Amino acid sequence: MKRILCLLGLCLTLLASAQETPDKVRPVCGPYVQNPTTTGFTVVWETNMDAIAWVEVAPDDGTHFYNEDRTKYYDMRGFGNQVISNMHKIRIDGLQPGTTYRYRIMMKGVKEFKGPGDVTYTKAWGSDVYTKKPYSFTTLKTDYDKLRFDVYNDIHQKDSILNVLMKGAKMDELDFVAFNGDMVSSLAWKEKIRDTYLKTGADNLKGKVALYNLRGNHEFRGIDTKHWFDYADLPEGKPYWTASYGKFFVIFLDTCEDKPDNDIEYDGTMLSEPYLAEEARWLEKVVNSKECKEADVRIVIGHIYPEKGSWHGNDNVNKYFIPILNKADISLWIAAHMHNWRVDEPGKVSDADFPVVINDDCERMEVTATKSDISIKTFNPDEKQTHTLTCKTK
């Protein structure tokens, strides 16, 4: 009887293993574009199994994608080895500014890898360029007369609402989309990133509009928080960075948690204070940089808004970041976290000498910045316009 039970257990184990390794490779999230510059961009996507992947790129010159063998770009994170992973981040570089390029994602699933020369692959898979158009992306221009972007925040895993909101977006007019934190409620398992908002976001962006994905305080919670980085190609390797669109300069901040580090809810897992101090030292360098000083418009995007005497996180943002930003002629901070619309005038609730606008949790924010003013409109899931704001740039 023991032998029968052991054999049965072995059969079940082998069956489970066989079920765990798919026979065909396919994308389960993406592609989406991150880290755009005047000379390149990064294509990110997730597959249903470990795979070797690459991207084929063609100019947007009217020729069919199959007209010739297209330039191939590979995942260089292996530093000489092919990256075998279910997460793919492939940098396309050496391009021309303000130029549209077509691309397709390619992959071969790795069923078994015993070592060099002993690899079992699935059939190769590539995104369709025959019956459908290939993906396309336009590199950043060297100059912009206006900057257009949309902001979403505090979705808390309600991807159905995110999908409705994004369906109303004017994607062809956008320079980028920002997810301004708390897109999940916790990261107890990493699949929440894909299944509760990122796949929906990527499907709507169609690999054409750049995505900036920021952390809110809830992205700091859960055993799989470290896997948030798996889905990001961060311009400076950290979850805070800057982007230049001509003379429009955008600072993306990571505002950390909302309670003191020793709060019982964190059980000793947080290091907000030294982390924010480190980020503040980086921010000091940013506001003294040539790019920042020579910009005409400077916008900050960060989840938790500054407020004195409020929750610890708001007070920390006011303490660590505002004294530095006040030296930089900031035009506007776009925040989230409150789950309601609010506009804080300079000096009203924080030490900021610039306005702070807080977006609602279930609304799409459309931002249009020119060198003279910044116009904001928000829309609810019924596509009803809910708020408007115009503020002058400095």
C-alpha angles and dihedrals in degrees: 000000000000091000091050092050091049092050090047090050091049091050092050091049092050091046091051091048091051091050091049093060111065121216093221130045119224138158116262097181129024151299097230130164126239138170098027119189137168090270105034155349139215124244115210129186143149127230132204090244141014111291147163108245142185141172126233116209131197133177118253091245103131096261119124114262088239092053091103143347104293128220112272126216123193138200102267097187089101091067093222099346123090109252110241106197145119089239116070126193114175122179118215109199144159092061133139123261119259092008129134118229130185121222144176129201118233133189147167117208116231108221094175134004117189095159142296110332092016106081127131113207135190120229111291118259129203134180112261118265096159106065093016132040117261119249116272137199134181119219118232118277121235091237136028130190089198140007122222125191142147128224130207126179147163093028090148095200096310094132092163089064091045090052092052092047093048093048088067095052122112093232095175090061098049129104091191146339123232125206099202101201142281092067084144131037093221140342100234085144127016096231088077088075092060102032101043103043120337098071090048090049094047092048090055095044089052093205089289107093122057117246124214108192115193132187124245124192092274092059085066092063128089139039093275098053090117090064091066085083091057089071097047137077100200117201093221099024092254132089091254124064147138135246131199123209099181105291092348108099120193124193115199112200132196104218099186126204130347102225133055115282093245093056112131090238091069097043093208097311101114132087100177098144100056090037094054090044089055091048090049090056088053090048091053089058091047096055089049093050122111092239093056096042094048095046120110095208128029120192128181123207118190136141107235115054123221117258130157119230092008128107115331093255093055091046090050092052089052091047101045105031112024098066088054096043091049087068093056106062093242114194099201145346116218109205141171134182098100096080089222137078116260137156118209112199118215111291093002101118102349139034091258115128089203132063122270119206119197118205124218119248097241102040137088115233117211114199126192116181125189128173090265105040147357118234122199129190126176129202132195125219090275089059090246112148107241108175140014131193135172122188130178120243119234 
